[in-house]
Amino acid sequence: MEIELFYMSYSQRRHDKWFPDWIYYDMPVDEVRKLINAIDDHRTEFHSLPFISKRLRELVGIIEPTVKDYHELKQANSELKQANNELKQQIKDIQELLNNLVKNLNASNK
């Protein structure tokens, strides 16, 4: 429900009990943890990134991600991809050698 503040007088707009500075929500800890992890992993879309306090992270049990950790993980990921590609190439080479060996054995048996 939206309230038109222009229709209210100054004293009504300044009434703290009607418009508190802080609004408290009741949420299960699992949902908060999932939301914080999604924000940290850049899987959510916000116009402006929400502020997550250190105290909230401590209460939920999530450590604050650091840029260094992110870059280290990204580098490790690229190294693993490169190693995976090298292993795939080696497997292809071995398969070609085995195919050539089978062809040579079949040709010599005839």
Distance bins in CASP14 RR format, pairs under 12 A and 6 or more apart:
PFRMAT RR
TARGET T0000
AUTHOR 0000-0000-0000
RMODE 2
METHOD distances of the structure
MODEL  1
3 12 0 0 0 0 1 0 0 0 0 0 0
3 13 0 0 0 0 1 0 0 0 0 0 0
3 15 0 0 0 0 0 1 0 0 0 0 0
3 18 0 0 0 0 1 0 0 0 0 0 0
3 19 0 0 0 0 1 0 0 0 0 0 0
4 12 0 0 0 0 0 1 0 0 0 0 0
4 13 0 0 0 0 0 1 0 0 0 0 0
5 12 0 0 0 0 1 0 0 0 0 0 0
5 13 1 0 1 0 0 0 0 0 0 0 0
5 14 0 0 0 0 0 1 0 0 0 0 0
5 15 0 0 0 0 0 1 0 0 0 0 0
5 18 0 0 0 0 0 1 0 0 0 0 0
5 19 0 0 0 0 1 0 0 0 0 0 0
6 12 0 0 0 0 0 1 0 0 0 0 0
6 13 0 0 0 0 1 0 0 0 0 0 0
7 13 0 0 0 0 1 0 0 0 0 0 0
8 14 0 0 0 0 1 0 0 0 0 0 0
8 15 0 0 0 0 1 0 0 0 0 0 0
8 18 0 0 0 0 1 0 0 0 0 0 0
8 19 0 0 0 0 1 0 0 0 0 0 0
9 15 0 0 0 0 1 0 0 0 0 0 0
11 18 0 0 0 0 0 1 0 0 0 0 0
12 18 1 0 0 1 0 0 0 0 0 0 0
12 19 0 0 0 0 1 0 0 0 0 0 0
13 19 1 0 0 1 0 0 0 0 0 0 0
14 21 0 0 0 0 0 1 0 0 0 0 0
16 22 0 0 0 0 0 1 0 0 0 0 0
25 31 0 0 0 0 0 1 0 0 0 0 0
25 32 0 0 0 0 1 0 0 0 0 0 0
25 35 0 0 0 0 0 1 0 0 0 0 0
26 32 0 0 0 0 0 1 0 0 0 0 0
27 33 0 0 0 0 0 1 0 0 0 0 0
27 34 0 0 0 0 0 1 0 0 0 0 0
27 35 0 0 0 0 1 0 0 0 0 0 0
27 36 0 0 0 0 0 1 0 0 0 0 0
27 56 0 0 0 0 0 1 0 0 0 0 0
27 59 0 0 0 0 0 1 0 0 0 0 0
27 60 0 0 0 0 0 1 0 0 0 0 0
28 34 0 0 0 0 1 0 0 0 0 0 0
28 35 0 0 0 0 0 1 0 0 0 0 0
28 60 0 0 0 0 0 1 0 0 0 0 0
29 35 0 0 0 0 0 1 0 0 0 0 0
29 36 0 0 0 0 0 1 0 0 0 0 0
29 56 0 0 0 0 0 1 0 0 0 0 0
29 59 0 0 0 0 1 0 0 0 0 0 0
29 60 1 0 0 1 0 0 0 0 0 0 0
29 61 0 0 0 0 1 0 0 0 0 0 0
29 62 0 0 0 0 0 1 0 0 0 0 0
30 36 0 0 0 0 0 1 0 0 0 0 0
30 37 0 0 0 0 0 1 0 0 0 0 0
30 60 0 0 0 0 1 0 0 0 0 0 0
30 61 0 0 0 0 0 1 0 0 0 0 0
30 62 0 0 0 0 0 1 0 0 0 0 0
31 37 0 0 0 0 0 1 0 0 0 0 0
31 38 0 0 0 0 0 1 0 0 0 0 0
31 60 0 0 0 0 0 1 0 0 0 0 0
32 38 0 0 0 0 0 1 0 0 0 0 0
32 39 0 0 0 0 0 1 0 0 0 0 0
32 50 0 0 0 0 0 1 0 0 0 0 0
32 52 0 0 0 0 1 0 0 0 0 0 0
32 53 0 0 0 0 0 1 0 0 0 0 0
32 56 1 0 0 1 0 0 0 0 0 0 0
32 57 0 0 0 0 0 1 0 0 0 0 0
32 59 0 0 0 0 1 0 0 0 0 0 0
32 60 1 0 1 0 0 0 0 0 0 0 0
32 61 0 0 0 0 1 0 0 0 0 0 0
32 62 0 0 0 0 1 0 0 0 0 0 0
33 39 0 0 0 0 0 1 0 0 0 0 0
33 40 0 0 0 0 0 1 0 0 0 0 0
33 52 0 0 0 0 0 1 0 0 0 0 0
33 56 0 0 0 0 0 1 0 0 0 0 0
33 57 0 0 0 0 1 0 0 0 0 0 0
33 59 0 0 0 0 0 1 0 0 0 0 0
33 60 1 0 1 0 0 0 0 0 0 0 0
33 61 1 0 0 1 0 0 0 0 0 0 0
33 62 1 0 0 1 0 0 0 0 0 0 0
33 63 0 0 0 0 0 1 0 0 0 0 0
34 40 0 0 0 0 0 1 0 0 0 0 0
34 41 0 0 0 0 0 1 0 0 0 0 0
34 43 0 0 0 0 0 1 0 0 0 0 0
34 44 0 0 0 0 0 1 0 0 0 0 0
34 60 0 0 0 0 0 1 0 0 0 0 0
34 62 0 0 0 0 0 1 0 0 0 0 0
35 41 0 0 0 0 0 1 0 0 0 0 0
35 43 0 0 0 0 0 1 0 0 0 0 0
35 44 1 0 0 1 0 0 0 0 0 0 0
35 46 0 0 0 0 0 1 0 0 0 0 0
35 50 0 0 0 0 1 0 0 0 0 0 0
35 52 0 0 0 0 1 0 0 0 0 0 0
35 56 0 0 0 0 0 1 0 0 0 0 0
35 57 0 0 0 0 0 1 0 0 0 0 0
35 60 0 0 0 0 1 0 0 0 0 0 0
35 62 0 0 0 0 0 1 0 0 0 0 0
36 43 0 0 0 0 0 1 0 0 0 0 0
36 44 0 0 0 0 0 1 0 0 0 0 0
36 49 0 0 0 0 0 1 0 0 0 0 0
36 50 0 0 0 0 1 0 0 0 0 0 0
36 51 0 0 0 0 0 1 0 0 0 0 0
36 52 1 0 1 0 0 0 0 0 0 0 0
36 53 0 0 0 0 0 1 0 0 0 0 0
36 54 0 0 0 0 0 1 0 0 0 0 0
36 56 1 0 0 1 0 0 0 0 0 0 0
36 57 1 0 0 1 0 0 0 0 0 0 0
36 58 0 0 0 0 0 1 0 0 0 0 0
36 59 0 0 0 0 0 1 0 0 0 0 0
36 60 1 0 0 1 0 0 0 0 0 0 0
36 61 0 0 0 0 1 0 0 0 0 0 0
36 62 1 0 1 0 0 0 0 0 0 0 0
36 63 0 0 0 0 0 1 0 0 0 0 0
36 64 0 0 0 0 1 0 0 0 0 0 0
36 65 0 0 0 0 1 0 0 0 0 0 0
37 43 0 0 0 0 1 0 0 0 0 0 0
37 44 0 0 0 0 1 0 0 0 0 0 0
37 52 0 0 0 0 0 1 0 0 0 0 0
37 57 0 0 0 0 0 1 0 0 0 0 0
37 60 0 0 0 0 1 0 0 0 0 0 0
37 61 0 0 0 0 0 1 0 0 0 0 0
37 62 1 0 0 1 0 0 0 0 0 0 0
37 63 0 0 0 0 0 1 0 0 0 0 0
37 65 0 0 0 0 1 0 0 0 0 0 0
38 44 1 0 1 0 0 0 0 0 0 0 0
38 45 0 0 0 0 0 1 0 0 0 0 0
38 46 0 0 0 0 0 1 0 0 0 0 0
38 50 0 0 0 0 0 1 0 0 0 0 0
38 52 0 0 0 0 0 1 0 0 0 0 0
38 62 0 0 0 0 0 1 0 0 0 0 0
39 45 0 0 0 0 0 1 0 0 0 0 0
39 46 1 0 0 1 0 0 0 0 0 0 0
39 48 0 0 0 0 0 1 0 0 0 0 0
39 49 1 0 0 1 0 0 0 0 0 0 0
39 50 1 0 0 1 0 0 0 0 0 0 0
39 51 0 0 0 0 0 1 0 0 0 0 0
39 52 1 0 0 1 0 0 0 0 0 0 0
39 56 0 0 0 0 0 1 0 0 0 0 0
39 57 0 0 0 0 0 1 0 0 0 0 0
39 60 0 0 0 0 0 1 0 0 0 0 0
39 62 0 0 0 0 0 1 0 0 0 0 0
39 64 0 0 0 0 0 1 0 0 0 0 0
39 65 0 0 0 0 1 0 0 0 0 0 0
40 49 0 0 0 0 0 1 0 0 0 0 0
40 50 0 0 0 0 0 1 0 0 0 0 0
40 52 0 0 0 0 1 0 0 0 0 0 0
40 57 0 0 0 0 1 0 0 0 0 0 0
40 60 0 0 0 0 0 1 0 0 0 0 0
40 62 1 0 0 1 0 0 0 0 0 0 0
40 63 0 0 0 0 1 0 0 0 0 0 0
40 64 0 0 0 0 1 0 0 0 0 0 0
40 65 1 0 1 0 0 0 0 0 0 0 0
40 66 0 0 0 0 0 1 0 0 0 0 0
40 67 0 0 0 0 0 1 0 0 0 0 0
40 69 0 0 0 0 0 1 0 0 0 0 0
40 70 0 0 0 0 1 0 0 0 0 0 0
40 73 0 0 0 0 0 1 0 0 0 0 0
41 62 0 0 0 0 0 1 0 0 0 0 0
41 65 0 0 0 0 1 0 0 0 0 0 0
41 70 0 0 0 0 1 0 0 0 0 0 0
41 73 0 0 0 0 0 1 0 0 0 0 0
42 49 0 0 0 0 1 0 0 0 0 0 0
42 65 0 0 0 0 0 1 0 0 0 0 0
42 70 0 0 0 0 1 0 0 0 0 0 0
44 50 0 0 0 0 1 0 0 0 0 0 0
44 52 0 0 0 0 0 1 0 0 0 0 0
46 52 0 0 0 0 0 1 0 0 0 0 0
50 56 0 0 0 0 0 1 0 0 0 0 0
51 57 0 0 0 0 0 1 0 0 0 0 0
52 58 0 0 0 0 0 1 0 0 0 0 0
52 59 0 0 0 0 0 1 0 0 0 0 0
52 60 0 0 0 0 1 0 0 0 0 0 0
52 61 0 0 0 0 0 1 0 0 0 0 0
52 62 0 0 0 0 1 0 0 0 0 0 0
52 63 0 0 0 0 0 1 0 0 0 0 0
52 64 0 0 0 0 1 0 0 0 0 0 0
52 65 0 0 0 0 0 1 0 0 0 0 0
53 59 0 0 0 0 1 0 0 0 0 0 0
53 60 0 0 0 0 0 1 0 0 0 0 0
53 62 0 0 0 0 0 1 0 0 0 0 0
53 64 0 0 0 0 1 0 0 0 0 0 0
54 60 0 0 0 0 0 1 0 0 0 0 0
54 61 0 0 0 0 0 1 0 0 0 0 0
54 62 0 0 0 0 0 1 0 0 0 0 0
54 63 0 0 0 0 1 0 0 0 0 0 0
54 64 1 0 0 1 0 0 0 0 0 0 0
55 61 0 0 0 0 0 1 0 0 0 0 0
55 62 0 0 0 0 0 1 0 0 0 0 0
55 64 0 0 0 0 0 1 0 0 0 0 0
56 62 0 0 0 0 1 0 0 0 0 0 0
56 64 0 0 0 0 0 1 0 0 0 0 0
57 63 1 0 0 1 0 0 0 0 0 0 0
57 64 1 0 1 0 0 0 0 0 0 0 0
57 65 0 0 0 0 1 0 0 0 0 0 0
58 64 0 0 0 0 1 0 0 0 0 0 0
63 69 0 0 0 0 1 0 0 0 0 0 0
64 70 0 0 0 0 0 1 0 0 0 0 0
65 71 0 0 0 0 0 1 0 0 0 0 0
65 72 0 0 0 0 0 1 0 0 0 0 0
65 73 0 0 0 0 1 0 0 0 0 0 0
66 72 0 0 0 0 1 0 0 0 0 0 0
66 73 0 0 0 0 0 1 0 0 0 0 0
67 73 0 0 0 0 0 1 0 0 0 0 0
67 74 0 0 0 0 0 1 0 0 0 0 0
68 74 0 0 0 0 0 1 0 0 0 0 0
68 75 0 0 0 0 0 1 0 0 0 0 0
69 75 0 0 0 0 0 1 0 0 0 0 0
69 76 0 0 0 0 0 1 0 0 0 0 0
70 76 0 0 0 0 0 1 0 0 0 0 0
70 77 0 0 0 0 0 1 0 0 0 0 0
71 77 0 0 0 0 0 1 0 0 0 0 0
71 78 0 0 0 0 0 1 0 0 0 0 0
72 78 0 0 0 0 0 1 0 0 0 0 0
72 79 0 0 0 0 0 1 0 0 0 0 0
73 79 0 0 0 0 0 1 0 0 0 0 0
73 80 0 0 0 0 0 1 0 0 0 0 0
74 80 0 0 0 0 0 1 0 0 0 0 0
74 81 0 0 0 0 0 1 0 0 0 0 0
75 81 0 0 0 0 0 1 0 0 0 0 0
75 82 0 0 0 0 0 1 0 0 0 0 0
76 82 0 0 0 0 0 1 0 0 0 0 0
76 83 0 0 0 0 0 1 0 0 0 0 0
77 83 0 0 0 0 0 1 0 0 0 0 0
77 84 0 0 0 0 0 1 0 0 0 0 0
78 84 0 0 0 0 0 1 0 0 0 0 0
78 85 0 0 0 0 0 1 0 0 0 0 0
79 85 0 0 0 0 0 1 0 0 0 0 0
79 86 0 0 0 0 0 1 0 0 0 0 0
80 86 0 0 0 0 0 1 0 0 0 0 0
80 87 0 0 0 0 0 1 0 0 0 0 0
81 87 0 0 0 0 0 1 0 0 0 0 0
81 88 0 0 0 0 0 1 0 0 0 0 0
82 88 0 0 0 0 0 1 0 0 0 0 0
82 89 0 0 0 0 0 1 0 0 0 0 0
83 89 0 0 0 0 0 1 0 0 0 0 0
83 90 0 0 0 0 0 1 0 0 0 0 0
84 90 0 0 0 0 0 1 0 0 0 0 0
84 91 0 0 0 0 0 1 0 0 0 0 0
85 91 0 0 0 0 0 1 0 0 0 0 0
85 92 0 0 0 0 0 1 0 0 0 0 0
86 92 0 0 0 0 0 1 0 0 0 0 0
86 93 0 0 0 0 0 1 0 0 0 0 0
87 93 0 0 0 0 0 1 0 0 0 0 0
87 94 0 0 0 0 0 1 0 0 0 0 0
88 94 0 0 0 0 0 1 0 0 0 0 0
88 95 0 0 0 0 0 1 0 0 0 0 0
89 95 0 0 0 0 0 1 0 0 0 0 0
89 96 0 0 0 0 0 1 0 0 0 0 0
90 96 0 0 0 0 0 1 0 0 0 0 0
90 97 0 0 0 0 0 1 0 0 0 0 0
91 97 0 0 0 0 0 1 0 0 0 0 0
91 98 0 0 0 0 0 1 0 0 0 0 0
92 98 0 0 0 0 0 1 0 0 0 0 0
92 99 0 0 0 0 0 1 0 0 0 0 0
93 99 0 0 0 0 0 1 0 0 0 0 0
93 100 0 0 0 0 0 1 0 0 0 0 0
94 100 0 0 0 0 0 1 0 0 0 0 0
94 101 0 0 0 0 0 1 0 0 0 0 0
95 101 0 0 0 0 0 1 0 0 0 0 0
95 102 0 0 0 0 0 1 0 0 0 0 0
96 102 0 0 0 0 0 1 0 0 0 0 0
96 103 0 0 0 0 0 1 0 0 0 0 0
97 103 0 0 0 0 0 1 0 0 0 0 0
97 104 0 0 0 0 0 1 0 0 0 0 0
98 104 0 0 0 0 0 1 0 0 0 0 0
98 105 0 0 0 0 0 1 0 0 0 0 0
99 105 0 0 0 0 0 1 0 0 0 0 0
99 106 0 0 0 0 0 1 0 0 0 0 0
100 106 0 0 0 0 0 1 0 0 0 0 0
100 107 0 0 0 0 0 1 0 0 0 0 0
101 107 0 0 0 0 0 1 0 0 0 0 0
101 108 0 0 0 0 0 1 0 0 0 0 0
102 108 0 0 0 0 0 1 0 0 0 0 0
102 109 0 0 0 0 0 1 0 0 0 0 0
103 109 0 0 0 0 0 1 0 0 0 0 0
103 110 0 0 0 0 0 1 0 0 0 0 0
104 110 0 0 0 0 0 1 0 0 0 0 0
END
